Amino acid sequence: MNSGDPESGDPVVWDLPLRVCHWGFAASSSCSLFIGLRFDPQSEVFMYHMPLGVLAAWFLVVRILLGFTGSRATRWPAFFHSPART
């Protein structure tokens, strides 16, 4: 997948690992929150609450690492812009 070049006007497209991290974090944290708020701790479904929270934390750590080692569009300098550039 082409990551584009923002300076030449090409659109910057996030690559697959970044999309998986974002969607995985959203899904796992939402499911963990839903289970934590909806079910009692004695419920059979509640046993999935903690692993989903750990999975959300794992996706967050992977995203932070991708910010330092990922493709050009996923690194932190491509995400944060100076006020002059904005």
N, CA, C and O atoms as CSV, one atom per row, in Angstrom:
chain,resi,resn,atom,element,x,y,z
A,1,MET,N,N,0.841,-1.163,0.000
A,1,MET,CA,C,0.000,0.000,0.000
A,1,MET,C,C,0.892,1.233,0.000
A,1,MET,O,O,1.802,1.342,0.822
A,2,ASN,N,N,0.644,2.138,-0.891
A,2,ASN,CA,C,1.446,3.333,-1.015
A,2,ASN,C,C,1.094,4.303,0.104
A,2,ASN,O,O,-0.079,4.585,0.350
A,3,SER,N,N,2.126,4.811,0.783
A,3,SER,CA,C,1.870,5.716,1.900
A,3,SER,C,C,1.759,7.163,1.449
A,3,SER,O,O,1.455,8.028,2.270
A,4,GLY,N,N,1.992,7.457,0.185
A,4,GLY,CA,C,1.820,8.806,-0.331
A,4,GLY,C,C,2.891,9.767,0.157
A,4,GLY,O,O,3.761,9.411,0.953
A,5,ASP,N,N,2.803,10.977,-0.334
A,5,ASP,CA,C,3.738,12.028,0.063
A,5,ASP,C,C,2.937,13.295,0.303
A,5,ASP,O,O,2.439,13.898,-0.648
A,6,PRO,N,N,2.801,13.713,1.568
A,6,PRO,CA,C,1.974,14.878,1.849
A,6,PRO,C,C,2.503,16.168,1.233
A,6,PRO,O,O,1.719,17.075,0.952
A,7,GLU,N,N,3.808,16.272,1.018
A,7,GLU,CA,C,4.375,17.493,0.456
A,7,GLU,C,C,4.073,17.629,-1.032
A,7,GLU,O,O,3.971,18.748,-1.534
A,8,SER,N,N,3.930,16.524,-1.744
A,8,SER,CA,C,3.632,16.592,-3.171
A,8,SER,C,C,2.138,16.571,-3.454
A,8,SER,O,O,1.732,16.661,-4.613
A,9,GLY,N,N,1.319,16.455,-2.425
A,9,GLY,CA,C,-0.126,16.454,-2.622
A,9,GLY,C,C,-0.736,15.075,-2.674
A,9,GLY,O,O,-1.959,14.946,-2.716
A,10,ASP,N,N,0.102,14.016,-2.672
A,10,ASP,CA,C,-0.446,12.665,-2.649
A,10,ASP,C,C,-1.089,12.405,-1.293
A,10,ASP,O,O,-0.561,12.838,-0.269
A,11,PRO,N,N,-2.205,11.714,-1.269
A,11,PRO,CA,C,-2.838,11.431,0.019
A,11,PRO,C,C,-2.014,10.433,0.830
A,11,PRO,O,O,-1.432,9.498,0.279
A,12,VAL,N,N,-1.974,10.641,2.129
A,12,VAL,CA,C,-1.255,9.737,3.013
A,12,VAL,C,C,-2.240,8.648,3.436
A,12,VAL,O,O,-3.284,8.930,4.024
A,13,VAL,N,N,-1.893,7.414,3.129
A,13,VAL,CA,C,-2.768,6.281,3.435
A,13,VAL,C,C,-2.098,5.443,4.512
A,13,VAL,O,O,-0.935,5.062,4.381
A,14,TRP,N,N,-2.828,5.163,5.563
A,14,TRP,CA,C,-2.279,4.333,6.634
A,14,TRP,C,C,-2.106,2.914,6.137
A,14,TRP,O,O,-2.928,2.411,5.370
A,15,ASP,N,N,-1.042,2.274,6.572
A,15,ASP,CA,C,-0.783,0.909,6.150
A,15,ASP,C,C,-1.563,-0.080,7.027
A,15,ASP,O,O,-2.182,0.302,8.020
A,16,LEU,N,N,-1.518,-1.338,6.639
A,16,LEU,CA,C,-2.319,-2.375,7.287
A,16,LEU,C,C,-2.013,-2.560,8.771
A,16,LEU,O,O,-2.958,-2.665,9.552
A,17,PRO,N,N,-0.743,-2.609,9.215
A,17,PRO,CA,C,-0.510,-2.772,10.657
A,17,PRO,C,C,-1.129,-1.663,11.502
A,17,PRO,O,O,-1.635,-1.921,12.595
A,18,LEU,N,N,-1.089,-0.445,11.004
A,18,LEU,CA,C,-1.681,0.660,11.749
A,18,LEU,C,C,-3.196,0.531,11.810
A,18,LEU,O,O,-3.795,0.779,12.856
A,19,ARG,N,N,-3.814,0.151,10.720
A,19,ARG,CA,C,-5.271,-0.035,10.714
A,19,ARG,C,C,-5.687,-1.159,11.656
A,19,ARG,O,O,-6.686,-1.043,12.366
A,20,VAL,N,N,-4.918,-2.247,11.658
A,20,VAL,CA,C,-5.226,-3.366,12.557
A,20,VAL,C,C,-5.104,-2.920,14.007
A,20,VAL,O,O,-5.927,-3.290,14.843
A,21,CYS,N,N,-4.074,-2.124,14.309
A,21,CYS,CA,C,-3.913,-1.631,15.684
A,21,CYS,C,C,-5.070,-0.726,16.090
A,21,CYS,O,O,-5.595,-0.857,17.196
A,22,HIS,N,N,-5.465,0.170,15.231
A,22,HIS,CA,C,-6.546,1.089,15.582
A,22,HIS,C,C,-7.879,0.352,15.742
A,22,HIS,O,O,-8.582,0.557,16.731
A,23,TRP,N,N,-8.224,-0.487,14.796
A,23,TRP,CA,C,-9.494,-1.219,14.891
A,23,TRP,C,C,-9.462,-2.246,16.013
A,23,TRP,O,O,-10.469,-2.457,16.688
A,24,GLY,N,N,-8.315,-2.888,16.217
A,24,GLY,CA,C,-8.195,-3.849,17.311
A,24,GLY,C,C,-8.322,-3.187,18.667
A,24,GLY,O,O,-8.970,-3.722,19.566
A,25,PHE,N,N,-7.699,-2.015,18.820
A,25,PHE,CA,C,-7.813,-1.285,20.082
A,25,PHE,C,C,-9.254,-0.854,20.323
A,25,PHE,O,O,-9.767,-0.995,21.433
A,26,ALA,N,N,-9.904,-0.334,19.299
A,26,ALA,CA,C,-11.292,0.114,19.452
A,26,ALA,C,C,-12.208,-1.050,19.812
A,26,ALA,O,O,-13.047,-0.923,20.704
A,27,ALA,N,N,-12.058,-2.171,19.134
A,27,ALA,CA,C,-12.928,-3.318,19.383
A,27,ALA,C,C,-12.670,-3.938,20.753
A,27,ALA,O,O,-13.616,-4.218,21.490
A,28,SER,N,N,-11.403,-4.155,21.104
A,28,SER,CA,C,-11.109,-4.822,22.371
A,28,SER,C,C,-11.447,-3.944,23.572
A,28,SER,O,O,-11.968,-4.444,24.569
A,29,SER,N,N,-11.163,-2.655,23.497
A,29,SER,CA,C,-11.501,-1.789,24.630
A,29,SER,C,C,-13.004,-1.600,24.760
A,29,SER,O,O,-13.520,-1.527,25.875
A,30,SER,N,N,-13.717,-1.519,23.639
A,30,SER,CA,C,-15.178,-1.400,23.695
A,30,SER,C,C,-15.820,-2.652,24.271
A,30,SER,O,O,-16.719,-2.565,25.108
A,31,CYS,N,N,-15.364,-3.807,23.828
A,31,CYS,CA,C,-15.917,-5.064,24.350
A,31,CYS,C,C,-15.594,-5.244,25.828
A,31,CYS,O,O,-16.441,-5.702,26.595
A,32,SER,N,N,-14.379,-4.887,26.233
A,32,SER,CA,C,-14.010,-5.001,27.637
A,32,SER,C,C,-14.853,-4.064,28.501
A,32,SER,O,O,-15.299,-4.446,29.582
A,33,LEU,N,N,-15.066,-2.857,28.031
A,33,LEU,CA,C,-15.892,-1.904,28.765
A,33,LEU,C,C,-17.337,-2.384,28.848
A,33,LEU,O,O,-17.959,-2.301,29.907
A,34,PHE,N,N,-17.870,-2.882,27.746
A,34,PHE,CA,C,-19.242,-3.385,27.739
A,34,PHE,C,C,-19.415,-4.536,28.716
A,34,PHE,O,O,-20.370,-4.561,29.492
A,35,ILE,N,N,-18.493,-5.486,28.679
A,35,ILE,CA,C,-18.587,-6.633,29.584
A,35,ILE,C,C,-18.426,-6.186,31.031
A,35,ILE,O,O,-19.137,-6.674,31.910
A,36,GLY,N,N,-17.507,-5.270,31.290
A,36,GLY,CA,C,-17.280,-4.799,32.648
A,36,GLY,C,C,-18.470,-4.065,33.232
A,36,GLY,O,O,-18.726,-4.153,34.433
A,37,LEU,N,N,-19.196,-3.345,32.401
A,37,LEU,CA,C,-20.345,-2.589,32.890
A,37,LEU,C,C,-21.644,-3.384,32.885
A,37,LEU,O,O,-22.544,-3.102,33.676
A,38,ARG,N,N,-21.750,-4.361,32.013
A,38,ARG,CA,C,-23.026,-5.057,31.814
A,38,ARG,C,C,-23.162,-6.328,32.638
A,38,ARG,O,O,-24.266,-6.649,33.077
A,39,PHE,N,N,-22.078,-7.060,32.863
A,39,PHE,CA,C,-22.170,-8.376,33.480
A,39,PHE,C,C,-21.608,-8.370,34.899
A,39,PHE,O,O,-20.700,-7.604,35.219
A,40,ASP,N,N,-22.160,-9.232,35.736
A,40,ASP,CA,C,-21.677,-9.391,37.106
A,40,ASP,C,C,-20.359,-10.167,37.106
A,40,ASP,O,O,-20.108,-10.957,36.196
A,41,PRO,N,N,-19.523,-9.951,38.112
A,41,PRO,CA,C,-18.249,-10.688,38.180
A,41,PRO,C,C,-18.434,-12.208,38.287
A,41,PRO,O,O,-17.505,-12.955,37.980
A,42,GLN,N,N,-19.595,-12.675,38.708
A,42,GLN,CA,C,-19.837,-14.110,38.801
A,42,GLN,C,C,-20.315,-14.698,37.472
A,42,GLN,O,O,-20.444,-15.917,37.360
A,43,SER,N,N,-20.575,-13.880,36.484
A,43,SER,CA,C,-21.061,-14.340,35.187
A,43,SER,C,C,-19.953,-15.067,34.419
A,43,SER,O,O,-18.767,-14.787,34.593
A,44,GLU,N,N,-20.371,-16.007,33.564
A,44,GLU,CA,C,-19.393,-16.733,32.732
A,44,GLU,C,C,-18.762,-15.821,31.683
A,44,GLU,O,O,-17.630,-16.054,31.258
A,45,VAL,N,N,-19.479,-14.797,31.269
A,45,VAL,CA,C,-18.969,-13.886,30.245
A,45,VAL,C,C,-17.904,-12.954,30.825
A,45,VAL,O,O,-17.030,-12.482,30.097
A,46,PHE,N,N,-17.972,-12.688,32.129
A,46,PHE,CA,C,-17.060,-11.733,32.758
A,46,PHE,C,C,-15.606,-12.176,32.684
A,46,PHE,O,O,-14.706,-11.344,32.798
A,47,MET,N,N,-15.358,-13.462,32.497
A,47,MET,CA,C,-13.972,-13.944,32.433
A,47,MET,C,C,-13.237,-13.406,31.199
A,47,MET,O,O,-12.010,-13.481,31.138
A,48,TYR,N,N,-13.968,-12.865,30.218
A,48,TYR,CA,C,-13.345,-12.294,29.020
A,48,TYR,C,C,-12.980,-10.823,29.198
A,48,TYR,O,O,-12.282,-10.252,28.360
A,49,HIS,N,N,-13.445,-10.208,30.281
A,49,HIS,CA,C,-13.213,-8.791,30.522
A,49,HIS,C,C,-11.715,-8.468,30.631
A,49,HIS,O,O,-11.231,-7.552,29.966
A,50,MET,N,N,-11.006,-9.195,31.440
A,50,MET,CA,C,-9.583,-8.915,31.666
A,50,MET,C,C,-8.716,-9.228,30.438
A,50,MET,O,O,-7.874,-8.399,30.090
A,51,PRO,N,N,-8.872,-10.369,29.766
A,51,PRO,CA,C,-8.058,-10.602,28.560
A,51,PRO,C,C,-8.296,-9.564,27.465
A,51,PRO,O,O,-7.366,-9.209,26.740
A,52,LEU,N,N,-9.528,-9.076,27.338
A,52,LEU,CA,C,-9.790,-8.040,26.342
A,52,LEU,C,C,-9.110,-6.728,26.723
A,52,LEU,O,O,-8.642,-6.001,25.847
A,53,GLY,N,N,-9.049,-6.417,27.999
A,53,GLY,CA,C,-8.336,-5.232,28.447
A,53,GLY,C,C,-6.841,-5.342,28.207
A,53,GLY,O,O,-6.198,-4.366,27.819
A,54,VAL,N,N,-6.286,-6.525,28.436
A,54,VAL,CA,C,-4.863,-6.754,28.172
A,54,VAL,C,C,-4.590,-6.661,26.672
A,54,VAL,O,O,-3.558,-6.129,26.263
A,55,LEU,N,N,-5.499,-7.169,25.858
A,55,LEU,CA,C,-5.354,-7.071,24.409
A,55,LEU,C,C,-5.385,-5.614,23.959
A,55,LEU,O,O,-4.626,-5.223,23.072
A,56,ALA,N,N,-6.250,-4.814,24.557
A,56,ALA,CA,C,-6.293,-3.382,24.236
A,56,ALA,C,C,-4.964,-2.719,24.595
A,56,ALA,O,O,-4.460,-1.894,23.833
A,57,ALA,N,N,-4.399,-3.067,25.734
A,57,ALA,CA,C,-3.102,-2.509,26.124
A,57,ALA,C,C,-2.006,-2.950,25.156
A,57,ALA,O,O,-1.103,-2.173,24.844
A,58,TRP,N,N,-2.082,-4.198,24.678
A,58,TRP,CA,C,-1.095,-4.690,23.712
A,58,TRP,C,C,-1.182,-3.904,22.404
A,58,TRP,O,O,-0.155,-3.532,21.835
A,59,PHE,N,N,-2.399,-3.652,21.927
A,59,PHE,CA,C,-2.559,-2.851,20.709
A,59,PHE,C,C,-1.997,-1.439,20.908
A,59,PHE,O,O,-1.411,-0.871,19.986
A,60,LEU,N,N,-2.171,-0.882,22.085
A,60,LEU,CA,C,-1.645,0.444,22.368
A,60,LEU,C,C,-0.117,0.450,22.342
A,60,LEU,O,O,0.487,1.375,21.798
A,61,VAL,N,N,0.507,-0.562,22.919
A,61,VAL,CA,C,1.969,-0.659,22.918
A,61,VAL,C,C,2.491,-0.842,21.493
A,61,VAL,O,O,3.492,-0.232,21.118
A,62,VAL,N,N,1.822,-1.671,20.705
A,62,VAL,CA,C,2.245,-1.877,19.312
A,62,VAL,C,C,2.128,-0.577,18.531
A,62,VAL,O,O,2.993,-0.269,17.712
A,63,ARG,N,N,1.064,0.192,18.774
A,63,ARG,CA,C,0.901,1.472,18.067
A,63,ARG,C,C,2.009,2.450,18.444
A,63,ARG,O,O,2.518,3.171,17.585
A,64,ILE,N,N,2.382,2.479,19.705
A,64,ILE,CA,C,3.472,3.356,20.119
A,64,ILE,C,C,4.777,2.934,19.444
A,64,ILE,O,O,5.542,3.784,18.990
A,65,LEU,N,N,5.031,1.636,19.377
A,65,LEU,CA,C,6.238,1.148,18.696
A,65,LEU,C,C,6.209,1.462,17.204
A,65,LEU,O,O,7.240,1.803,16.623
A,66,LEU,N,N,5.036,1.351,16.577
A,66,LEU,CA,C,4.924,1.702,15.161
A,66,LEU,C,C,5.200,3.184,14.935
A,66,LEU,O,O,5.654,3.580,13.862
A,67,GLY,N,N,4.929,3.989,15.934
A,67,GLY,CA,C,5.236,5.414,15.823
A,67,GLY,C,C,6.716,5.700,15.714
A,67,GLY,O,O,7.114,6.748,15.206
A,68,PHE,N,N,7.535,4.776,16.187
A,68,PHE,CA,C,8.985,4.938,16.097
A,68,PHE,C,C,9.614,4.126,14.972
A,68,PHE,O,O,10.625,4.541,14.405
A,69,THR,N,N,9.029,2.969,14.640
A,69,THR,CA,C,9.675,2.060,13.693
A,69,THR,C,C,8.849,1.747,12.458
A,69,THR,O,O,9.328,1.032,11.577
A,70,GLY,N,N,7.651,2.245,12.360
A,70,GLY,CA,C,6.767,1.892,11.246
A,70,GLY,C,C,7.125,2.605,9.957
A,70,GLY,O,O,8.184,3.222,9.841
A,71,SER,N,N,6.234,2.510,9.002
A,71,SER,CA,C,6.457,3.169,7.717
A,71,SER,C,C,6.392,4.683,7.897
A,71,SER,O,O,6.077,5.169,8.983
A,72,ARG,N,N,6.682,5.408,6.861
A,72,ARG,CA,C,6.765,6.862,6.931
A,72,ARG,C,C,5.457,7.509,7.375
A,72,ARG,O,O,5.477,8.490,8.118
A,73,ALA,N,N,4.342,6.985,6.940
A,73,ALA,CA,C,3.039,7.567,7.285
A,73,ALA,C,C,2.608,7.233,8.702
A,73,ALA,O,O,1.728,7.902,9.244
A,74,THR,N,N,3.204,6.207,9.324
A,74,THR,CA,C,2.787,5.821,10.670
A,74,THR,C,C,3.683,6.384,11.764
A,74,THR,O,O,3.375,6.236,12.947
A,75,ARG,N,N,4.776,7.022,11.395
A,75,ARG,CA,C,5.687,7.560,12.404
A,75,ARG,C,C,5.133,8.848,12.995
A,75,ARG,O,O,4.309,9.526,12.379
A,76,TRP,N,N,5.596,9.176,14.199
A,76,TRP,CA,C,5.085,10.338,14.925
A,76,TRP,C,C,5.300,11.659,14.192
A,76,TRP,O,O,4.416,12.514,14.251
A,77,PRO,N,N,6.423,11.877,13.505
A,77,PRO,CA,C,6.566,13.158,12.788
A,77,PRO,C,C,5.503,13.366,11.708
A,77,PRO,O,O,5.167,14.508,11.393
A,78,ALA,N,N,4.971,12.292,11.140
A,78,ALA,CA,C,3.902,12.434,10.149
A,78,ALA,C,C,2.568,12.730,10.814
A,78,ALA,O,O,1.636,13.194,10.158
A,79,PHE,N,N,2.473,12.468,12.095
A,79,PHE,CA,C,1.209,12.654,12.828
A,79,PHE,C,C,1.132,14.054,13.443
A,79,PHE,O,O,0.103,14.725,13.362
A,80,PHE,N,N,2.220,14.474,14.049
A,80,PHE,CA,C,2.267,15.788,14.681
A,80,PHE,C,C,2.896,16.803,13.730
A,80,PHE,O,O,3.957,16.555,13.158
A,81,HIS,N,N,2.241,17.932,13.569
A,81,HIS,CA,C,2.753,18.978,12.696
A,81,HIS,C,C,3.001,20.247,13.501
A,81,HIS,O,O,2.350,20.495,14.516
A,82,SER,N,N,3.935,21.028,13.039
A,82,SER,CA,C,4.213,22.305,13.707
A,82,SER,C,C,3.080,23.279,13.388
A,82,SER,O,O,2.381,23.095,12.392
A,83,PRO,N,N,2.886,24.299,14.203
A,83,PRO,CA,C,1.845,25.289,13.909
A,83,PRO,C,C,2.069,25.996,12.572
A,83,PRO,O,O,1.106,26.340,11.887
A,84,ALA,N,N,3.325,26.216,12.197
A,84,ALA,CA,C,3.600,26.878,10.926
A,84,ALA,C,C,3.181,26.004,9.743
A,84,ALA,O,O,2.665,26.508,8.746
A,85,ARG,N,N,3.404,24.705,9.856
A,85,ARG,CA,C,3.025,23.799,8.768
A,85,ARG,C,C,1.516,23.621,8.679
A,85,ARG,O,O,0.965,23.443,7.592
A,86,THR,N,N,0.857,23.671,9.827
A,86,THR,CA,C,-0.596,23.522,9.844
A,86,THR,C,C,-1.240,24.756,9.252
A,86,THR,O,O,-2.465,24.835,9.172
